Amino acid sequence: PDCESVGLLKMDFLGLKTLSILKTAVRLVQTLEPDAPPLDLDSLPLDDPKTWELFQEGRTVGIFQFESEGMQKYLRMLRPTCIEDLIAMNALYRPGPMENIPTFVRRKHGEEPITYPDPRLKPILENTYGIMVYQEQIMQVAQVMAGYSLAEADLLRRAMGKKKKEIMEEQRAIFVRRAIENGTDPKVAEEVFDTMARFAEYGFNKSHAAAYSLLAYATAYLKAHYPAAYMAAVLTHHADDSDKVGFFLQEVRSLGIEVLPPCVNTSEVSFSVPSKTQIRFGLGAIKHLGDKLAHLILEERKRGGAFRDVYDFAVRMVPHGLNKKAFESLCYAGALDALVPDQRREYLLEEANRQLILEYASSYHKASVT
């Protein structure tokens, strides 16, 4: 506040994991369709039927800003058909404005008449069915009804948002007086000011809601058209949270996508997509393995070719830091199943066998040094 009071500019920068998810998803789509031009997320058609169907059915697990159970319920009620609907829902789904969602839904579907406190407000509130949703609308109402300049309207918005009682009382008197001078009924002026004040406390600015909704649309488009690639990207960027990985894997299976187990000979560090209907578990998501060792496994595989068996794997990876704990994690995750005859995982689950393999690798290197 001190910086702002002396005229300095305050800026908030948000680091969104969603931006990384989108980038990864686009890269994975490219691996599935190497001959197709890269997806341009800034040029997606905003009238795509499959994307809107996903929103209308509330199938929004993994969709930015729209994945909570409450939001899914309201999406099924609203059945959004355009980006304006998403922007409004993004702004409404928070304490305060949320109470207007049922009215918003009924008015969209023609189940309740759309009313305006003053005819002059129709162009401002038409897109939100007569309901004040955005901070920008509050500023426009002040301009139209009470002749505020943009600077004055912004001061009003800020005073309302910060609940400054003294300033609010001053502004009420100014707004009502100017509105009456502009030909507004005194009672209507008071009611409009009260409505503005109530929603400005929690109101969202439309520019923020619009940017977020466009991002949400891009995630939904990818999930609707490239579900394996998109969900692999979501899993990759939540790989350090085993609860979320489990949650998203449930969604993956519900989409009819096969989840292939991790494998030291075929997995990448992150989740990958062998085909449009498959996701391969990433080595980096295996508990107690770590990204560093996962990268080293890939480097060794690239350098020396596929691992022939568990002894070959241990011999080649022990110098890179493979220890008892990491080796155990790989065994339990099934990442070494392909390296034992007939995929006999039970052989690797015996501690004595794991110990024998590591001792062999260790003695191999000692002998080499000697």
N, C-alpha and C positions, 0 to 999 in steps of 0.2 A: 504493500500500500504506500509506503514512503516513496518508493521509486516512481510509482504512478503519479503521486501528488506533485512531483517536480517535473512532470512531463516526459519521463522516460517510457519507452515502449516495452511492454511485457508480452512475451510470447511463450506459449506452451507447445512443446513438441512431443507428440505421442509416438512411441515405438510400438508398432503393431505386429504381432506374430503373424497375423493374417497376410500381410504383404509378403512375408517369406514363404508362407504356405502356397500362395498364388504363384510365386516365381517357381517354386519346386514343381508344382502341378503342371505348369506350362512346359517345363523341361521334360517331365515324364510323358506328357501327351506326345511330345516330339519324338521320344524313343519308340512310342507305339505307332506313330505315323511319320516315319523319317522323310517321306517324299512330299508330305503336305507342308504348305507354308506355316510358319510359326503362328500360334494363336495371338491375336492382338486384343488384349483385354479392354483396351480403350475404345474398341470398335464393335463390341458385342451388340447384337440386335436386342433392343429392349422390349421386343414383343414376341420373344421366343416361347411357344406354347409349352414345351417340356419344362422350362424353367418355372413358368407361372403355375403349372400343374403341381410341381414340387412344393411351392409355397402354399398353394390352396389346400393341399392335403396335409400340411404341417410336417412334411418329411425333412425337417431342417436340422437334424443332428449334424454337427460339424459346420453349420452355416453361421458365418459371422453375425453376431448380434441377435440372431433369430432362433437360437437352439434350445432355449429354456422350455420347460414343459408348459409354463403359463403362456409364453409367446406362441408355442405350437397350437395351443387351444384357441387363442384369439385369431391366429391365421386361418384356422379351419372355419371359424365363424365369419371372418371378413371376406375370405376368398379373394385376395388381392388380384387386380388385373392390370395394374400399371405402376410405374416407379413412384408416382405420387402417393399411392397407397402404402408402399413400403416406407417412404420417408415419414409419413404421418404416424405409422405404427411404431417406428423407431423412436419418434419423439414422444408419443403418448405412453409408451410402456415404461413408466417410471412413477414414483410416488406423486400423488396429486392429479396429474393429467390422466392417469390410468382409469379414474372413475368415469371418464368420458368415452372410453372404448366401446361399451355397449351402445351408447347413443350414436357414435360414429358408425358402427356396423349397421345399425337399423336404418340410419339415413342413407348409407351407401346402397342398401338393397331396397330402398323405397318403402320401408316398413314404418317410417316416421317422417312427417313433413320437415323439410329444411327451412328453418326460420332465421331471420337476421334482425338484430335489435334496431338496426337503422338501414334503410335501403342502400345508402352510400357504402355500406360495408360488404355488399355482395361480391364485388370484384376481388376483395381482399380475402374473404372467407369461403368463397365458392369451392375451392379445391379441397377444403377440409369440412365440407357439408355444414357450414355455418358455425363451426366450433373453433375457438381460438386455441391454436396448438403451438405456434412458434413465436419466439421473441420478435422476429421481424414483423409479424402480423400486429403485435401490440404497438410497435413503432408506427406502422402504417395507419392504424386506427387513430392514434394520437394526431397524426398529420391531417387525415381526412376530416375527422370530427371536430378537432380543436385547433387546427392550424399550426401545429408544432412544426418547427424546422427539424431536419434530420438530426442535428446536434442535440436539440432539446428533447427529441423523442428518445435518443440514446441515453441521455441522462435519466429520463423517466424510467426506461427499461432497467437501468442499473440500480436505481433507487428501489424499484419494486423487487428485483432479484435479491438485493441485500437486506430487504426488510427494514429500511431506515425509516422509523416511524415519523420523525419530525419532518423529514423531506417529503414523505408520502402525504402528510396532511397538507403541506404547502402545495404539492403537485395536484392533489385532489381539487383544491380551491381553484387553482389555475385552469385545470382541465375542464371542470364543470362550467366555470365562467366563460371560457373561450368557446366551449361547445354550444352553450346557450346563445352566445353572440353569433354563432354560425347557424343558428336556426334549429338547434336540437332541443327537444322537450327536456326540462330539468330532471325529471324522474329517469328518463332514458340515459341521460348523461351520467347520473349517479350509478345506475345499474351497470353501464358499460365500464366505468372506472373500476367498480368492485370486481367485475369479471376479469378485467385485465390484471388487477392486483393479485387476484387469487391464483391465476395461472402463471404470472411472471415469476412467482416464488420458485417454481419448479420448471418453468418453461425451457425448452431446448431451442437453440437457434437452428433455423432450417438449413443453413449452409453446412453445419456439422452433420445433421441428420441425413442430408442429401449425399454427402461424401461417404458416410458410413453405409448408406443404403445401396449406393453404386458398388461398393466393395462387396456387400452382402450378395447382390445380384450376380456379381462375377463368380463368387464361390458357389452359388446355387447353379449357375449355368454349367460350371465344370462338373459338379456332382451329378447333374441331370444327364450330361452328354458323355462324360468320361469318369464314371464313378470310381473305377479302380485307381486311376491316376490321381484323382483328387483325394480319395481316402488314404492312399499311400503317402501323399504329401502331408495330410493332417497327422497321420501316425508318426511320420518322421519328425515333425516339429513338436510332438508330445512324447517322444521316446524316453525322456528322463522321468516320466510320471507313469508308473506301472498301472495305477488305477485308471488313468485316462486311456492308456493303451488298451486295457481290457474292455473299457466302455466302447471305444471306437471299433475294436475288433468285432464286438457284438453287432454293431451297425453294419460293418462290412459283410458279415455273414448273412444278415437280413436282406442285403441287396443281392444275394445270390453270387457273391464273389468268393472264390476259393482262396483260403489263406494257406500258403505253403510254409512249411517250417523253415527255420534258419538252416543254412548249410555253408560250411567253410569253402566249398567249391563253387557255389552259385550265388550266394547272397552278396549284396553290396553292404556298405556300412549302414546306409539308411534303407527304408522300405523301398522295394522296387516292383516293377510291373512286367513280368514275363509275357503277359498277354492282357487283353482287355477285360478278361474275366478272372484274373489271378493277381494276388499280391504276395510277394515273397518277403518274409520277415527279415528285418535288417539285423546285422550282427551288432550294431551299436545299441540296439534296444535290449540286448541280453543283459540281465542283471549281473553285476559284479565283473563284467568284462571290460567295459570302458571303451570310449571312442578311440583312444590312442592305440590299444592293442588291436581293435577291429580294423583300423587303417593299416596297421603293420601286417595283418593277415592278408589283406588284399594286395599289398605291395609284394609280399613274398609269393603269393599265388601268381602275380603278374611276372615276377622275376623267374621263378622256377617251375611254373606250370601248376596244374592241378595237384592237390595232395593225393598220394596213392593209397595210403592207409593211415591209421592212427599213429603208427610208429614214425612214419615219414613226416606227419604233421608235427609231432612232438619234437623230433630231431631238428626240424627247420624253424620251429617257433620258440623253442626254449631260449636260444640266444637273443630273441627279441623281447624277452620278459614274460613268456608264458609261465605262470606259476600254478601251484596246486589249486588255488581258489578259482582262477580263470578257467583252468582246464575242466574242473568240476562243473562250472556254469555252462560251458559249451556242451558237456556230456548231457546234463539234465535238460538243456534246451533242445536237444536233438540235432545240434549243429554238426555232430560228427557221425551221425547214423550212417551216412553214405560211405563212410570209410571203414566199416566193419562188415565182414561177410554176412550176407542175407539181412543186412540192417539190424543186427542183434544188439539193440540198445542195452539190453539187460547186462551184457558183457561190460559195457562202460559204466553201468550204475554200481558195479562192485568196486568198492574202494581199493581193494587189493590189486585189482587189474589196472586201475588208474595209476596207482603207485608204481606198479611194474613198468608201465609205459613211460612214466616220467623218469624213473631210475635208468631205464634203457637209454633215453635221450641224453641224460646227464653223463652216463658212462661213455656214450658214443663220443661226446665232445671232449671228455677227459682223455680218451684214447687218441683222438685226433691231435690234441695238443702234445701228448707224449711222443 
